[in-house]
């Protein structure tokens, strides 16, 4: 009887190992230009739809990935991040795409790896009448940090990958693209104001501003999933931002996508 029990337990252990989910990395971007280059690079791609969102699975190098377009804005980004976690159980999440530069030393084409992300349009009055820009974790009921940290291991992979990627220069810029590790701020507004740029730089020491990153980072932080936000600048978030973004979006998106794919190829 004891021998039979050991036999059955060994079969269960073998089955558990056989059906153990393989590691997968989620690669997300806000709109088509930001994700299609990654999707086109996949080997053995397969598309499935969950809750109306299209997810494409496949491989980059030896790594299994799932790619999805979140849609623009914080709510869309958070929703798709939650869905990819529910259906695919990723080991890490990388968000890629374009942004407006708020660091005066940066120019379109440059890349920002987010050491940290923050919501720049969130404000709250606590029950003790204190102002705060910290979101609250709905699970623990505790305040989240103002800045959500990027995963240190993914950051190291990103810096290593950047050394082997040739980034595309944007015409009329004064130098080849550079890469910095810095602060990305997120809000549900397209920033196109010199005054707002100065405010974001002063209040957050922001290097770039966009509309999804902190929402993705917050979901990952609350679910304890490693996350990294990578942004390629399409404009300087100033009065010319809309026209510059439309002109340079494809180059900026390619730079960001190429870096992300190089990162994934370094993952085990």
C-alpha positions in Angstrom: 0.0 0.0 0.0 2.8 2.4 0.9 4.6 1.5 -2.3 1.4 2.3 -4.3 1.1 5.7 -2.5 4.7 6.6 -3.4 4.0 5.6 -7.0 0.9 7.8 -7.3 2.7 10.7 -5.7 5.6 10.3 -8.2 3.1 10.4 -11.1 1.5 13.6 -9.7 4.9 15.2 -9.3 5.8 14.3 -12.9 2.5 15.6 -14.2 2.9 18.9 -12.3 6.4 19.3 -13.8 5.1 18.4 -17.3 2.3 21.0 -17.2 4.2 23.7 -15.3 3.7 27.0 -17.2 6.7 28.1 -19.1 8.1 31.6 -18.3 6.5 34.3 -20.4 7.3 38.0 -20.7 4.5 40.5 -21.5 5.4 43.3 -23.9 2.8 46.1 -24.0 2.4 49.4 -25.9 -0.3 52.0 -26.2 -1.0 52.0 -29.9 -0.3 50.2 -33.2 3.0 51.9 -34.1 4.4 50.9 -30.7 3.6 47.2 -30.8 3.4 46.1 -34.5 7.2 46.0 -34.9 7.5 43.6 -31.9 4.6 41.5 -33.2 6.2 41.2 -36.6 9.4 39.9 -35.1 7.7 37.0 -33.3 8.4 33.4 -34.4 5.4 31.0 -34.4 2.9 33.9 -33.6 -0.6 33.0 -32.5 -3.3 35.5 -31.8 -6.1 35.1 -29.2 -8.7 37.5 -28.0 -9.7 37.9 -24.4 -12.3 40.3 -23.2 -12.0 42.0 -26.6 -8.3 42.6 -26.4 -6.0 41.0 -29.0 -3.0 39.2 -27.5 -0.3 37.8 -29.8 2.0 35.0 -28.4 5.2 33.8 -29.8 8.9 33.8 -29.3 11.7 36.3 -29.5 14.9 34.3 -29.5 14.4 31.6 -26.9 11.9 33.6 -24.8 8.2 33.2 -24.8 6.3 36.5 -25.0 2.8 37.9 -25.2 2.3 41.2 -27.0 -0.7 43.5 -26.7 -1.8 47.0 -27.6 -3.3 48.6 -24.5 -4.9 51.7 -26.0 -4.1 55.2 -25.0 -4.5 56.5 -21.4 -4.2 55.2 -17.9 -7.5 53.2 -17.6 -6.9 51.3 -20.9 -3.3 50.6 -19.9 -4.3 49.3 -16.5 -7.1 47.2 -17.8 -4.9 45.4 -20.4 -2.1 44.9 -17.9 -4.6 43.2 -15.5 -5.9 41.0 -18.3 -2.5 39.9 -19.4 -1.7 39.0 -15.8 -4.9 37.1 -15.4 -4.6 35.1 -18.7 -0.9 34.7 -19.2 0.8 34.9 -15.8 3.9 36.8 -17.0 7.1 36.8 -15.1 7.7 40.4 -16.0 6.1 43.2 -17.9 7.9 45.7 -20.3 6.0 48.7 -21.5 7.4 50.3 -24.7 6.5 53.4 -26.7 6.9 57.1 -27.3 6.9 60.1 -25.0 7.5 63.8 -24.8 10.8 64.9 -23.5 10.8 67.2 -20.4 14.6 67.1 -19.8 16.1 70.1 -21.7 19.2 68.0 -22.4 17.2 65.4 -24.4 16.0 65.6 -27.9 13.6 63.6 -30.1 15.0 60.1 -30.8 16.6 59.8 -27.4 15.5 57.0 -25.0 14.5 57.1 -21.4 14.7 53.9 -19.3 12.4 54.6 -16.3 14.2 54.2 -13.0 10.9 55.3 -11.6 7.4 56.4 -12.8 4.8 58.6 -11.2 1.3 60.0 -11.8 1.6 63.7 -12.4 -2.2 64.3 -12.5 -3.2 62.5 -9.3 -4.1 64.4 -6.1 -6.0 63.3 -3.0 -7.0 64.8 0.4 -6.6 62.3 3.2 -9.1 61.9 6.1 -6.6 63.9 8.2 -6.9 66.7 5.7 -3.4 66.2 4.2 -2.7 66.6 0.5 -1.0 63.7 -1.2 -0.2 62.6 -4.7 0.2 58.9 -3.6 -2.3 56.4 -4.9 -3.7 53.9 -2.5 -3.4 50.1 -2.9 -6.9 48.7 -3.0 -5.7 45.4 -1.7 -3.7 46.4 1.3 -5.4 49.8 1.8 -2.0 51.3 2.2 -0.5 54.2 0.2 1.6 53.3 -2.7 4.9 55.2 -3.2 4.8 58.3 -5.2 7.4 56.8 -7.5 7.0 53.2 -8.7 10.5 51.8 -9.1 11.6 50.0 -12.3 12.8 46.5 -11.9 16.6 46.6 -11.3 17.3 43.3 -13.2 15.4 44.5 -16.3 17.1 47.8 -16.1 20.5 46.1 -16.2 19.4 44.0 -19.2 18.2 47.2 -20.9 21.5 49.0 -20.4 23.4 46.0 -21.7 21.0 45.7 -24.7 21.5 49.4 -25.5 25.2 48.8 -26.2 24.4 46.4 -29.1 21.4 48.3 -30.7 21.9 50.9 -33.4 19.3 53.6 -32.8 17.9 55.5 -35.7 18.5 59.3 -35.7 15.7 61.8 -36.3 16.5 64.2 -39.1 17.5 67.7 -38.1 18.6 66.6 -34.6 22.0 67.8 -33.5 23.5 64.3 -32.5 22.8 60.6 -32.6 20.2 59.2 -30.1 21.4 58.9 -26.5 19.9 56.9 -23.6 19.4 57.9 -20.0 18.0 56.2 -16.9 15.6 58.7 -15.4 12.0 59.6 -14.3 8.9 59.2 -16.5 5.7 60.8 -15.4 2.2 59.9 -16.5 -1.0 61.7 -16.9 -4.3 61.5 -18.9 -3.3 64.5 -21.1 -1.1 65.0 -24.1 1.4 67.6 -22.8 2.2 70.3 -25.4 3.1 73.4 -23.2 6.4 74.9 -22.3 4.9 76.0 -19.0 3.8 72.4 -18.2 7.2 71.0 -19.2 8.9 73.4 -16.7 6.4 72.4 -14.0 6.9 68.7 -14.5 10.7 69.2 -14.5 10.5 71.3 -11.3 8.1 69.1 -9.3 9.2 65.6 -10.4 12.6 66.2 -12.1 10.9 64.4 -15.0 12.8 63.3 -18.0 9.8 62.4 -20.1 6.0 62.5 -19.9 3.4 60.1 -21.4 0.0 58.7 -20.7 0.3 55.1 -19.6 3.5 54.1 -17.9 2.7 54.8 -14.2 -0.6 53.0 -14.5 1.1 49.8 -15.8 3.8 50.2 -13.1 1.2 50.6 -10.4 -0.7 47.4 -11.4 2.6 45.5 -11.5 3.7 47.0 -8.1 0.5 46.0 -6.4 0.7 42.5 -7.9 4.4 42.2 -7.3 5.3 41.6 -10.9 8.7 43.0 -12.2 8.1 45.9 -14.6 10.1 48.3 -16.7 8.9 51.3 -18.7 11.0 52.3 -21.8 10.2 55.4 -23.7 11.6 56.9 -26.9 11.1 60.6 -27.4 9.1 61.7 -30.3 8.9 65.4 -29.3 9.8 67.8 -26.5 6.2 68.2 -25.1 6.3 71.9 -26.0 4.1 74.0 -28.3 5.3 72.0 -31.3 4.7 68.6 -29.7 1.7 67.5 -31.8 3.4 68.2 -35.1 6.7 66.7 -34.0 5.0 63.6 -32.7 3.2 63.0 -35.9 6.4 63.5 -37.9 8.8 61.4 -35.7 6.5 58.8 -34.2 7.6 55.9 -36.5 11.3 56.5 -35.8 10.8 56.9 -32.1 8.6 53.7 -32.0 11.2 51.7 -33.9 14.0 52.8 -31.5 11.9 51.7 -28.5 10.8 48.5 -30.0 14.3 47.5 -31.1 15.6 48.1 -27.6 12.8 46.0 -26.1 13.5 43.1 -28.4 17.2 43.2 -27.6 16.3 43.1 -23.9 14.1 40.0 -24.4 16.8 38.2 -26.3 19.0 38.5 -23.1 16.4 36.9 -20.9 16.9 33.2 -20.0 
